[in-house]
Amino acid sequence: MRRVLTLAAFIAATTMAAAQAPPSFAGKWTLIPDPNAPGGGMGGLGQEATITQDASTMTITRTTQMGTFTSNYKLDGTESKNTLSMQGNSIEQVSTAKWDAGKLRVNTKMDFGGNPVELTMMLALDPSGNLLVETTRPDFQGGGAPVTTKMSYKKN
């Protein structure tokens, strides 16, 4: 009887640990066009992205209209530093990535010519396995409320 209880406790603990494991976003992803989305928006991962991920880090290589960019993130909530190089300018980014109920929240801070900017990116998988990316950023053109963009990606 004691062996049965020990085995049952082991199975329950293993099942609970597996259920709490964060999702893997690893793979090559392509944007699913949204005909209802307004044009000219910034956000998401660009047209294509390749993500590698292990238990402690995630690397995202994005292909956008402005070029290809790679960012590395620590998944334990500690700071990750990346440099964004665009049109001859380098912008230092400091990000923290933290799991929140199966979603990964990445907060990034940077400075544009003395103006601090903060961006948030939330990654999750939908029930069909598509990658959902929600980004929130300042309204760079109008100075109004923050702009939130939602994009979906299919795995290649």
Steps between C-alpha positions, in 0.01 A plus 500: 500500500785737584653444155170584332471826696862591424448428129177703497674796668787480249260496203302794641817704559632423151168591339482831690858590406434424132180707502689801637784490246507816288422464129771487239489769231794342314468481125471708186188718491327691219253784548135415430376813317199671657297680231327706771822631657598861428812537283831649605494365852802399704495199721517127508795313363499634144410290197704199615674396818715210611495421870736273689419427861627289787413501870690824572527702178315595185644651181276669244629582151249727324475590134332838454478768232796669673723190497581201716536540877600251771410532869599273788293473816557334838176332608550536876401867532857634511617768259606421146685759293472525122613761249265603222691634199295695246611742230843546655366557852535265796235488771566314823205295623453356848231231526354276766304188402272327746246216476141580593254209483632348177576837340839666474504871577804694375543858622760703311640844585710715269593860441434691175709816510427573865142375485443183704277244328344188647354214294316188609473178298284205608546162329257208526379201301135473398317164512590425135872559565530843339726753670317806629706815553354807667717811517434827677707808421471877526321692225815631328315722255204644686613499862171343607422184692724193459443295184432126530550270201393134483650267241478127431772279351483149357782254546679395181 
